[in-house]
């Protein structure tokens, strides 16, 4: 494998990580928060605000560990 192909693969990897992380954050922010209108209408939310913030915090920690691990390995 050439240097250019390797560089392109790394760039695609980072783009996919960013896209996936963005999708996760978007989903949690739009679907995960408990709101009063859902409670009044009788529908149940997927999870309440504290669970959502804890999940986002764990995802953020995962990506920080991932980035630090990659930087230390290079």
C-alpha positions as CSV (number, residue, x, y, z in Angstrom):
1,X,0.0,0.0,0.0
2,X,1.3,3.4,-1.0
3,X,1.6,6.4,1.2
4,X,-1.2,8.2,-0.7
5,X,-3.6,5.4,-0.3
6,X,-2.8,5.2,3.4
7,X,-3.3,8.9,3.9
8,X,-6.7,8.7,2.0
9,X,-7.7,5.8,4.3
10,X,-6.9,7.7,7.4
11,X,-8.9,10.7,6.1
12,X,-11.9,8.5,5.3
13,X,-11.6,7.0,8.8
14,X,-11.7,10.4,10.5
15,X,-14.6,11.6,8.3
16,X,-16.6,8.5,9.2
17,X,-15.8,8.9,12.9
18,X,-17.0,12.6,12.7
19,X,-20.1,11.6,10.8
20,X,-21.0,8.9,13.2
21,X,-20.4,11.0,16.2
22,X,-22.5,13.8,14.7
23,X,-25.3,11.3,14.1
24,X,-25.2,10.0,17.6
25,X,-25.2,13.5,19.1
26,X,-28.1,14.6,16.8
27,X,-30.1,11.5,17.7
28,X,-29.7,12.0,21.4
29,X,-30.5,15.7,21.2
30,X,-33.6,15.3,19.1
31,X,-35.0,12.0,20.4
32,X,-33.6,11.5,23.9
33,X,-34.7,14.5,25.9
34,X,-37.9,14.4,27.9
35,X,-40.2,17.3,27.2
36,X,-43.4,18.4,28.8
37,X,-45.5,18.1,25.6
38,X,-44.7,14.4,25.3
39,X,-45.6,13.9,28.9
40,X,-48.9,15.8,28.5
41,X,-49.9,14.0,25.3
42,X,-49.3,10.6,27.0
43,X,-46.4,9.4,24.8
44,X,-43.4,8.3,26.7
45,X,-39.9,9.8,25.9
46,X,-37.0,7.5,25.1
47,X,-35.0,8.6,28.2
48,X,-34.9,11.6,30.5
49,X,-32.5,14.5,30.3
50,X,-30.0,13.2,32.9
51,X,-29.7,9.8,31.1
52,X,-29.1,11.6,27.8
53,X,-26.4,13.9,29.2
54,X,-24.7,10.9,30.8
55,X,-24.8,9.0,27.5
56,X,-23.4,12.0,25.6
57,X,-20.7,12.4,28.2
58,X,-19.7,8.7,27.8
59,X,-19.5,9.1,24.0
60,X,-17.4,12.3,24.4
61,X,-15.0,10.4,26.7
62,X,-14.8,7.5,24.3
63,X,-13.8,9.8,21.4
64,X,-11.3,11.7,23.6
65,X,-9.7,8.4,24.6
66,X,-9.7,7.3,20.9
67,X,-8.1,10.5,19.7
68,X,-5.5,10.5,22.5
69,X,-4.7,6.9,21.8
70,X,-4.2,7.6,18.1
71,X,-2.0,10.7,18.8
72,X,0.1,8.8,21.3
73,X,0.6,5.9,19.0
74,X,1.8,8.1,16.1
